[in-house]
Amino acid sequence: MSVRRFKLFPGMAGLLAMMGLGACTLATAGSGATNLPDPTVDATHDQGDQVAVLAGGCFWGVQSVFEHVKGVKKVWAGYAGGDARTAQYERVSDGDTGHAESVKILYDPAKVSYGQLLKVFFSVATDPTELNRQGPDVGTQYRSVIFYGNDEQKRVASAYIAQLSAAHTFSDPIVTQVAPLKGFYAAESYHQDYAKRHPDEPYIVFNDAPKVAHLKAQFPALYQPERDVVSVELH
């Protein structure tokens, strides 16, 4: 059962925050990190749109973050790491399918590089020091993973994690996995753009909206209003 399905009653969010159970707001929360360095190794500016697949907790918030990144054309919520036959929310929520809630990001590398996406990922979208959980969401389906689609993405991801680890950027070890992308399966339609369609839901207010606010404050040159994200068919 997914931990986040419960409804927050008035005052409950504050109680959860005091207990440390409801504050999955910033990747830097609890880590002591502030501004992350730029990657010293980055991908080449390939011609044409590129795809990145990342997992870092509930896909509602991760999708919302990257929909506000300049150069990103479309983001889909979905599942990666398991088989097509188990790529349904009710099955993934059991935590035994191998899937992680993930996002597929279609982006223009001339406007935002793969390394910059990873910097945003570690700075805003996920806490890379939390193992098999993010904030209030617990289970392997909420683990932090960079699913690489080619050798260059693997090289950039591995190098950036090594760079951050060597600099002791986070007070705890980085546990984000770097794994080959075997397939991405789009989530059910009601999960797509969930944060945008349910801005007043307590989970979104306390867990996801602050991530977007942090993105705007920390990356003003990369921030874009969500209305600028175009509609593209999944492929």
C-alpha positions as CSV (number, residue, x, y, z in Angstrom):
1,M,0.0,0.0,0.0
2,S,1.3,3.4,-0.9
3,V,2.1,5.5,2.2
4,R,0.9,8.7,0.7
5,R,-2.7,7.7,0.0
6,F,-3.9,8.9,3.4
7,K,-5.7,12.3,3.7
8,L,-4.2,15.0,5.9
9,F,-6.6,16.5,8.3
10,P,-6.2,20.2,9.5
11,G,-3.1,20.5,11.6
12,M,-1.8,17.0,10.7
13,A,0.8,18.3,8.3
14,G,2.4,20.4,11.0
15,L,2.5,17.4,13.3
16,L,4.1,15.2,10.6
17,A,6.7,17.9,9.9
18,M,7.7,18.0,13.6
19,M,8.0,14.2,13.5
20,G,10.1,14.4,10.4
21,L,7.6,12.5,8.3
22,G,6.2,15.2,6.1
23,A,9.0,17.3,4.8
24,C,10.1,15.9,1.5
25,T,10.5,19.4,0.3
26,L,14.1,19.9,-0.8
27,A,16.9,17.6,-2.0
28,T,19.1,19.4,0.5
29,A,16.8,18.9,3.5
30,G,18.7,17.3,6.3
31,S,21.9,17.1,4.2
32,G,23.5,20.4,5.1
33,A,24.1,21.1,1.4
34,T,23.1,24.4,-0.2
35,N,24.4,25.2,-3.7
36,L,25.7,22.2,-5.6
37,P,28.7,22.7,-8.0
38,D,28.3,22.4,-11.7
39,P,29.3,19.0,-13.2
40,T,32.9,18.9,-14.3
41,V,31.9,16.2,-16.8
42,D,28.9,16.8,-19.0
43,A,27.3,15.4,-22.2
44,T,28.0,16.8,-25.6
45,H,25.3,19.1,-27.2
46,D,23.8,16.4,-29.5
47,Q,21.6,17.5,-32.4
48,G,18.0,17.1,-31.7
49,D,15.9,16.4,-28.6
50,Q,17.2,14.0,-26.0
51,V,15.6,11.9,-23.3
52,A,16.5,11.5,-19.6
53,V,14.8,9.1,-17.1
54,L,15.1,9.8,-13.4
55,A,13.5,8.5,-10.3
56,G,13.6,10.3,-7.0
57,G,10.5,9.6,-4.8
58,C,6.9,10.4,-5.7
59,F,6.7,11.1,-9.4
60,W,4.2,13.9,-8.9
61,G,6.8,16.2,-7.5
62,V,9.7,15.2,-9.7
63,Q,7.5,15.8,-12.8
64,S,6.4,19.2,-11.5
65,V,10.0,20.2,-11.0
66,F,11.2,19.3,-14.4
67,E,8.2,20.8,-16.2
68,H,9.6,24.2,-14.9
69,V,13.1,23.7,-16.3
70,K,13.9,25.8,-19.3
71,G,14.8,23.6,-22.3
72,V,12.5,20.8,-21.1
73,K,9.7,20.1,-23.6
74,K,7.7,17.5,-21.9
75,V,7.7,15.3,-18.8
76,W,5.8,12.0,-18.2
77,A,5.3,10.3,-14.9
78,G,5.8,6.6,-15.1
79,Y,7.7,3.5,-14.0
80,A,11.1,2.1,-14.8
81,G,13.3,-0.7,-13.4
82,G,10.7,-3.6,-13.8
83,D,8.7,-5.4,-16.4
84,A,5.9,-4.2,-18.5
85,R,3.5,-6.7,-16.9
86,T,3.8,-5.0,-13.5
87,A,3.9,-1.4,-14.6
88,Q,0.6,-0.5,-13.0
89,Y,0.3,1.8,-9.9
90,E,-1.4,-0.8,-7.7
91,R,1.3,-3.3,-8.4
92,V,4.2,-0.9,-8.1
93,S,2.9,0.3,-4.8
94,D,3.5,-3.2,-3.4
95,G,7.2,-2.4,-3.6
96,D,8.2,-5.8,-5.0
97,T,8.2,-5.2,-8.8
98,G,11.6,-3.7,-9.2
99,H,10.0,-0.5,-10.6
100,A,10.7,3.0,-9.3
101,E,8.3,5.8,-9.8
102,S,10.1,7.7,-12.5
103,V,9.9,10.6,-15.0
104,K,10.8,10.6,-18.6
105,I,12.1,14.0,-19.7
106,L,12.2,15.2,-23.3
107,Y,14.7,18.1,-23.5
108,D,16.7,20.3,-25.9
109,P,20.4,19.8,-25.1
110,A,21.1,23.2,-26.7
111,K,19.2,24.8,-23.9
112,V,19.8,22.6,-20.9
113,S,22.5,19.9,-20.7
114,Y,22.2,16.4,-19.2
115,G,24.6,17.5,-16.4
116,Q,22.4,20.5,-15.6
117,L,19.4,18.2,-15.3
118,L,21.3,16.1,-12.8
119,K,22.3,19.2,-10.9
120,V,18.6,20.2,-10.6
121,F,17.7,16.6,-9.7
122,F,20.1,16.4,-6.8
123,S,19.5,20.0,-5.7
124,V,15.7,20.2,-5.8
125,A,13.9,17.0,-6.8
126,T,15.4,14.3,-4.6
127,D,17.5,13.7,-1.5
128,P,20.2,11.4,-2.8
129,T,21.2,10.3,0.7
130,E,17.8,8.7,1.5
131,L,17.7,4.9,0.8
132,N,14.5,3.4,-0.5
133,R,12.4,6.4,0.5
134,Q,11.8,10.1,0.1
135,G,10.4,12.0,3.0
136,P,7.0,10.4,3.9
137,D,7.1,7.9,1.1
138,V,8.8,4.6,2.0
139,G,9.7,1.6,-0.2
140,T,12.0,0.6,-3.1
141,Q,9.5,2.2,-5.5
142,Y,10.6,5.6,-4.1
143,R,14.3,5.0,-4.5
144,S,16.6,7.5,-6.2
145,V,17.8,6.3,-9.5
146,I,19.4,7.7,-12.7
147,F,18.4,5.4,-15.5
148,Y,20.9,6.0,-18.3
149,G,20.0,5.5,-21.9
150,N,23.5,5.4,-23.3
151,D,27.2,5.2,-22.3
152,E,27.5,9.0,-22.2
153,Q,24.7,9.4,-19.8
154,K,26.2,6.7,-17.6
155,R,29.6,8.5,-17.7
156,V,28.1,11.9,-16.8
157,A,26.0,10.5,-14.0
158,S,28.8,8.4,-12.5
159,A,31.2,11.3,-12.7
160,Y,28.9,13.7,-11.0
161,I,28.1,11.4,-8.1
162,A,31.9,10.8,-7.7
163,Q,32.5,14.6,-7.8
164,L,29.8,15.3,-5.2
165,S,31.0,12.5,-3.0
166,A,34.7,13.5,-3.2
167,A,33.7,17.1,-2.2
168,H,31.6,15.8,0.7
169,T,28.8,18.0,-0.6
170,F,26.2,16.0,1.4
171,S,26.8,15.0,5.0
172,D,25.6,11.5,4.4
173,P,26.7,9.1,1.6
174,I,24.9,9.4,-1.8
175,V,22.8,6.3,-2.4
176,T,21.4,7.2,-5.8
177,Q,21.7,4.3,-8.2
178,V,23.0,4.5,-11.7
179,A,21.3,1.8,-13.7
180,P,20.6,1.0,-17.4
181,L,17.2,1.9,-18.8
182,K,15.5,-1.2,-19.8
183,G,12.1,0.4,-20.4
184,F,9.9,3.3,-19.4
185,Y,6.2,2.8,-18.9
186,A,3.9,5.8,-18.7
187,A,1.8,5.9,-15.6
188,E,-2.0,6.0,-15.6
189,S,-3.5,9.3,-16.9
190,Y,-4.7,10.4,-13.5
191,H,-1.1,10.6,-12.3
192,Q,0.0,12.8,-15.2
193,D,0.5,16.5,-14.2
194,Y,-1.0,15.6,-10.8
195,A,0.6,18.5,-8.9
196,K,-0.6,21.0,-11.5
197,R,-4.2,19.6,-11.4
198,H,-4.3,19.3,-7.6
199,P,-2.4,22.3,-6.3
200,D,-4.4,22.5,-3.1
201,E,-4.1,18.9,-2.1
202,P,-2.1,18.8,1.3
203,Y,0.5,16.3,-0.1
204,I,1.3,18.7,-3.0
205,V,1.2,21.8,-0.8
206,F,3.7,20.4,1.8
207,N,5.8,18.1,-0.3
208,D,5.9,19.2,-3.9
209,A,5.1,23.0,-4.2
210,P,8.2,23.9,-2.1
211,K,10.4,22.0,-4.6
212,V,9.2,24.2,-7.5
213,A,9.7,27.3,-5.3
214,H,13.2,26.2,-4.5
215,L,13.9,25.6,-8.2
216,K,12.8,29.2,-9.0
217,A,14.9,30.7,-6.2
218,Q,18.1,28.6,-6.8
219,F,18.0,28.4,-10.6
220,P,16.4,31.6,-11.9
221,A,18.2,31.3,-15.3
222,L,16.7,27.8,-15.8
223,Y,13.3,28.4,-14.4
224,Q,10.3,28.6,-16.8
225,P,6.6,29.0,-16.1
226,E,4.8,25.7,-16.6
227,R,2.6,27.2,-19.3
228,D,5.6,27.2,-21.6
229,V,5.8,23.4,-21.5
230,V,4.4,22.0,-24.8
231,S,2.3,19.0,-25.3
232,V,4.1,16.1,-27.0
233,E,2.9,12.5,-27.5
234,L,4.8,9.8,-25.6
235,H,7.2,7.9,-27.8
